[in-house]
């Protein structure tokens, strides 16, 4: 299960198994070599933050997404 963590708030569930739980089609589950990855298509500055993949009580992956802009 993929979550997005917000400061001072409950984690927002994004994907459970193969099912998307949010109404934002930019967030997708991709499978490569039997590994599942969260993909954000067209990432925006407000997508910055901490994302985790959790199985049961174990955190399998965690990412801190930082968006930078090149002028």
Secondary structure as UniProt FT lines:
FT   STRAND          2..5
FT   TURN            7..8
FT   STRAND          12..16
FT   TURN            17..18
FT   STRAND          19..20
FT   TURN            25..26
FT   STRAND          27..32
FT   TURN            33..34
FT   STRAND          35..40
FT   TURN            41..42
FT   HELIX           45..47
FT   STRAND          49..55
FT   TURN            56..57
FT   STRAND          58..65
//
